Amino acid sequence: MKLATVRQHALSLPEVTEEPHFQYSSFRVRGKIFVTVPPDERHIHIFVAEQQREPALAIHPEFLEKLT
């Protein structure tokens, strides 16, 4: 997925802003980050609750990975 597509989807959500986060891009709702994009733009980091994360990791291990 291209960053332009991520940006389009993220900014279509209510109250979302895009702001820098150190060298990363980030998308936030009322200041709370829910997505970061590293400078290489090859992948994105999506922050979700563990109860949502674990089932997603189990269903899609080929393209999802837990950050430590």
N, C-alpha and C positions, 0 to 999 in steps of 0.2 A: 504494500500500500504506500502510496506517495504521501509526503508530508502535506501537500496541498489538499488531499482527500481527508486526511486526519483533521486538518485545520477546519475544513468545511463542515465535517460532522460535529466536531467539538464545539465550534462557535454557533452551531444551530441550536444548541441546548440553552435553556434559560439561564441567564446570569453568568455565563462563561466569559472569561477574559483570557487573553494570551499575554504572558509576561515572561521575561527572561528569568532563569534560575541558574545562576552562575553561568557556565558556558552552554547550558541546555535551554531549550524552549520549554515552556510549561503552559498548561491550561488549568484554570482554577475556577472554582465557584466560591464567591464571597471570600476570596483569599486562600482557600484550601486547595492544594494541588491534587489533581486526579490523573493527570497524564504528564510525563516528561518525554522530551525527544533529545537524545544525544546529538552532538554536533555532526556525526557522520550520517545521520538520518536514515540509517539502515534498519532500525527497529524503534519501537516505542516502549515506554514503561507505563503500565496502567495500574493504578493503585485502587484495589478493591478490598473489601473485608475478607478475612480468611474463610468464612463460611461460603463466600462466592468463589474465591480463588481455588480452593482445593478441588471442587467438582470440575471446574474448567480445566485445571491441570490434568486431571484424570481422563477427561474426554478428548483433549487436544494436545497430547504431549509432543506431537511432531512440530508444533510451532509456538508453544507456550513454555515458559521456563520461569521458575520461582527465583526471584532475586534475593540474595542473602545480605 
